[in-house]
Amino acid sequence: MSISHRTLLGEDGKPEAALIPWNVFVELQELLGDENPTAEEIEAVREAEADLLNGNTEAFSPLADVKARLGLS
């Protein structure tokens, strides 16, 4: 996955930060959520892991759809 960004360099010429489009930042915040997941979020991750192990590809979104949602396509 690639995110359009600008790299900000420090005085030593090494990367210090990345500047990303605001809409991408907001989407990432929403996807990451709180640092402490709720019981429902933990259960959702467990269900996703089980789907993955059982080969249930219908439970997942195609990468193209995710990129479109994040404005990356």
N, CA and C atoms as a LAMMPS dump frame, in Angstrom:
ITEM: TIMESTEP
0
ITEM: NUMBER OF ATOMS
219
ITEM: BOX BOUNDS ff ff ff
-5.0000000000000000e+02 5.0000000000000000e+02
-5.0000000000000000e+02 5.0000000000000000e+02
-5.0000000000000000e+02 5.0000000000000000e+02
ITEM: ATOMS id mol type element x y z
1 1 1 N 0.84 -1.164 0
2 1 2 C 0 0 0
3 1 3 C 0.893 1.237 0
4 2 1 N 0.463 2.24 -0.725
5 2 2 C 1.239 3.469 -0.832
6 2 3 C 0.367 4.657 -0.448
7 3 1 N 0.895 5.544 0.362
8 3 2 C 0.18 6.746 0.781
9 3 3 C 0.963 7.947 0.27
10 4 1 N 0.276 8.821 -0.461
11 4 2 C 0.909 10.046 -0.931
12 4 3 C 1.346 10.869 0.277
13 5 1 N 2.615 11.265 0.297
14 5 2 C 3.125 12.013 1.444
15 5 3 C 4.329 12.858 1.043
16 6 1 N 4.711 13.728 1.942
17 6 2 C 5.95 14.476 1.826
18 6 3 C 6.784 14.145 3.044
19 7 1 N 8.059 13.926 2.817
20 7 2 C 8.961 13.615 3.918
21 7 3 C 9.627 14.903 4.392
22 8 1 N 9.563 15.127 5.702
23 8 2 C 10.209 16.295 6.294
24 8 3 C 11.537 15.857 6.901
25 9 1 N 12.602 16.531 6.498
26 9 2 C 13.934 16.163 6.941
27 9 3 C 14.401 17.048 8.085
28 10 1 N 15.181 16.458 8.966
29 10 2 C 15.771 17.209 10.069
30 10 3 C 17.035 17.916 9.617
31 11 1 N 17.658 18.614 10.546
32 11 2 C 18.886 19.342 10.232
33 11 3 C 19.995 18.422 9.743
34 12 1 N 19.944 17.158 10.181
35 12 2 C 20.963 16.188 9.768
36 12 3 C 20.637 15.537 8.427
37 13 1 N 19.515 15.941 7.811
38 13 2 C 19.136 15.393 6.512
39 13 3 C 18.391 14.075 6.581
40 14 1 N 18.139 13.585 7.783
41 14 2 C 17.42 12.323 7.955
42 14 3 C 15.923 12.593 8.103
43 15 1 N 15.085 11.67 7.618
44 15 2 C 13.632 11.856 7.748
45 15 3 C 13.211 11.986 9.214
46 16 1 N 12.377 12.975 9.49
47 16 2 C 11.865 13.193 10.841
48 16 3 C 10.361 13.033 10.929
49 17 1 N 9.661 13.331 9.834
50 17 2 C 8.199 13.284 9.863
51 17 3 C 7.684 13.101 8.445
52 18 1 N 6.406 12.737 8.368
53 18 2 C 5.738 12.615 7.078
54 18 3 C 4.483 13.465 7.094
55 19 1 N 4.275 14.189 6.015
56 19 2 C 3.088 15.013 5.853
57 19 3 C 2.152 14.257 4.922
58 20 1 N 0.953 13.901 5.42
59 20 2 C -0.009 13.132 4.631
60 20 3 C -1.289 13.946 4.456
61 21 1 N -2.079 13.632 3.421
62 21 2 C -3.344 14.347 3.235
63 21 3 C -4.248 14.188 4.463
64 22 1 N -4.983 15.252 4.791
65 22 2 C -5.834 15.265 5.974
66 22 3 C -6.842 14.125 5.948
67 23 1 N -7.492 13.879 4.807
68 23 2 C -8.51 12.826 4.748
69 23 3 C -7.913 11.45 5.04
70 24 1 N -6.672 11.235 4.642
71 24 2 C -6.006 9.955 4.944
72 24 3 C -5.738 9.871 6.442
73 25 1 N -5.289 10.969 7.044
74 25 2 C -5.044 11.005 8.483
75 25 3 C -6.313 10.682 9.267
76 26 1 N -7.432 11.306 8.881
77 26 2 C -8.706 11.077 9.573
78 26 3 C -9.129 9.611 9.434
79 27 1 N -9.012 9.067 8.236
80 27 2 C -9.371 7.658 8.023
81 27 3 C -8.5 6.733 8.878
82 28 1 N -7.204 7.019 8.948
83 28 2 C -6.308 6.193 9.763
84 28 3 C -6.667 6.288 11.238
85 29 1 N -7.003 7.497 11.702
86 29 2 C -7.426 7.652 13.099
87 29 3 C -8.667 6.807 13.373
88 30 1 N -9.628 6.853 12.464
89 30 2 C -10.858 6.085 12.646
90 30 3 C -10.578 4.593 12.644
91 31 1 N -9.667 4.16 11.765
92 31 2 C -9.338 2.735 11.698
93 31 3 C -8.59 2.27 12.94
94 32 1 N -7.692 3.11 13.449
95 32 2 C -6.896 2.725 14.61
96 32 3 C -7.668 2.835 15.914
97 33 1 N -8.523 3.832 16.014
98 33 2 C -9.35 3.984 17.208
99 33 3 C -8.544 4.2 18.466
100 34 1 N -9.111 3.776 19.574
101 34 2 C -8.474 3.926 20.881
102 34 3 C -7.336 2.933 21.046
103 35 1 N -6.458 3.244 21.978
104 35 2 C -5.366 2.326 22.288
105 35 3 C -5.874 1.098 23.03
106 36 1 N -6.983 1.232 23.742
107 36 2 C -7.553 0.119 24.489
108 36 3 C -8.794 -0.391 23.765
109 37 1 N -8.665 -1.532 23.092
110 37 2 C -9.812 -2.038 22.343
111 37 3 C -10.949 -2.478 23.271
112 38 1 N -12.17 -2.338 22.752
113 38 2 C -13.34 -2.782 23.502
114 38 3 C -13.47 -4.296 23.356
115 39 1 N -14.341 -4.885 24.157
116 39 2 C -14.592 -6.325 24.063
117 39 3 C -15.105 -6.685 22.673
118 40 1 N -15.939 -5.802 22.106
119 40 2 C -16.478 -6.047 20.764
120 40 3 C -15.376 -6.031 19.706
121 41 1 N -14.423 -5.109 19.847
122 41 2 C -13.321 -5.034 18.887
123 41 3 C -12.424 -6.264 18.997
124 42 1 N -12.172 -6.704 20.204
125 42 2 C -11.362 -7.912 20.402
126 42 3 C -12.055 -9.119 19.778
127 43 1 N -13.36 -9.222 19.981
128 43 2 C -14.124 -10.326 19.392
129 43 3 C -14.095 -10.263 17.872
130 44 1 N -14.192 -9.055 17.32
131 44 2 C -14.161 -8.898 15.859
132 44 3 C -12.813 -9.357 15.295
133 45 1 N -11.722 -9.046 15.989
134 45 2 C -10.4 -9.493 15.547
135 45 3 C -10.306 -11.015 15.624
136 46 1 N -10.83 -11.588 16.688
137 46 2 C -10.819 -13.062 16.818
138 46 3 C -11.62 -13.718 15.699
139 47 1 N -12.768 -13.128 15.375
140 47 2 C -13.595 -13.666 14.282
141 47 3 C -12.857 -13.552 12.949
142 48 1 N -12.181 -12.427 12.735
143 48 2 C -11.426 -12.244 11.493
144 48 3 C -10.285 -13.258 11.394
145 49 1 N -9.607 -13.488 12.502
146 49 2 C -8.531 -14.488 12.511
147 49 3 C -9.082 -15.87 12.19
148 50 1 N -10.229 -16.21 12.769
149 50 2 C -10.852 -17.509 12.504
150 50 3 C -11.255 -17.607 11.038
151 51 1 N -11.836 -16.536 10.488
152 51 2 C -12.204 -16.539 9.072
153 51 3 C -10.98 -16.75 8.193
154 52 1 N -9.896 -16.083 8.529
155 52 2 C -8.663 -16.218 7.762
156 52 3 C -8.15 -17.651 7.81
157 53 1 N -8.106 -18.219 9.01
158 53 2 C -7.618 -19.596 9.162
159 53 3 C -8.51 -20.609 8.459
160 54 1 N -9.815 -20.305 8.387
161 54 2 C -10.765 -21.217 7.747
162 54 3 C -10.94 -20.942 6.254
163 55 1 N -10.199 -19.971 5.731
164 55 2 C -10.267 -19.68 4.306
165 55 3 C -11.532 -18.969 3.867
166 56 1 N -12.225 -18.305 4.779
167 56 2 C -13.454 -17.595 4.458
168 56 3 C -13.121 -16.224 3.876
169 57 1 N -12.802 -16.178 2.581
170 57 2 C -12.418 -14.922 1.943
171 57 3 C -13.592 -13.962 1.787
172 58 1 N -14.823 -14.46 1.854
173 58 2 C -16 -13.599 1.745
174 58 3 C -16.102 -12.622 2.924
175 59 1 N -15.411 -12.904 4.009
176 59 2 C -15.48 -12.054 5.2
177 59 3 C -14.588 -10.813 5.085
178 60 1 N -13.795 -10.735 4.018
179 60 2 C -12.831 -9.645 3.88
180 60 3 C -13.143 -8.781 2.677
181 61 1 N -12.718 -7.518 2.745
182 61 2 C -12.893 -6.578 1.637
183 61 3 C -11.706 -6.679 0.689
184 62 1 N -11.969 -6.599 -0.607
185 62 2 C -10.856 -6.595 -1.557
186 62 3 C -9.965 -5.374 -1.337
187 63 1 N -8.673 -5.518 -1.586
188 63 2 C -7.715 -4.436 -1.388
189 63 3 C -8.113 -3.198 -2.188
190 64 1 N -8.601 -3.384 -3.405
191 64 2 C -9.02 -2.243 -4.23
192 64 3 C -10.12 -1.426 -3.534
193 65 1 N -11.044 -2.115 -2.865
194 65 2 C -12.111 -1.406 -2.15
195 65 3 C -11.558 -0.607 -0.962
196 66 1 N -10.615 -1.192 -0.258
197 66 2 C -10.014 -0.508 0.891
198 66 3 C -9.247 0.721 0.407
199 67 1 N -8.469 0.566 -0.673
200 67 2 C -7.731 1.707 -1.219
201 67 3 C -8.682 2.819 -1.65
202 68 1 N -9.786 2.444 -2.289
203 68 2 C -10.763 3.449 -2.724
204 68 3 C -11.355 4.182 -1.524
205 69 1 N -11.653 3.456 -0.467
206 69 2 C -12.216 4.07 0.737
207 69 3 C -11.245 5.055 1.366
208 70 1 N -9.948 4.737 1.287
209 70 2 C -8.934 5.628 1.851
210 70 3 C -8.489 6.704 0.871
211 71 1 N -9.063 6.682 -0.336
212 71 2 C -8.688 7.667 -1.336
213 71 3 C -7.327 7.408 -1.943
214 72 1 N -6.927 6.155 -1.976
215 72 2 C -5.587 5.803 -2.478
216 72 3 C -5.604 5.225 -3.883
217 73 1 N -6.773 5.068 -4.464
218 73 2 C -6.809 4.466 -5.801
219 73 3 C -6.945 5.495 -6.876
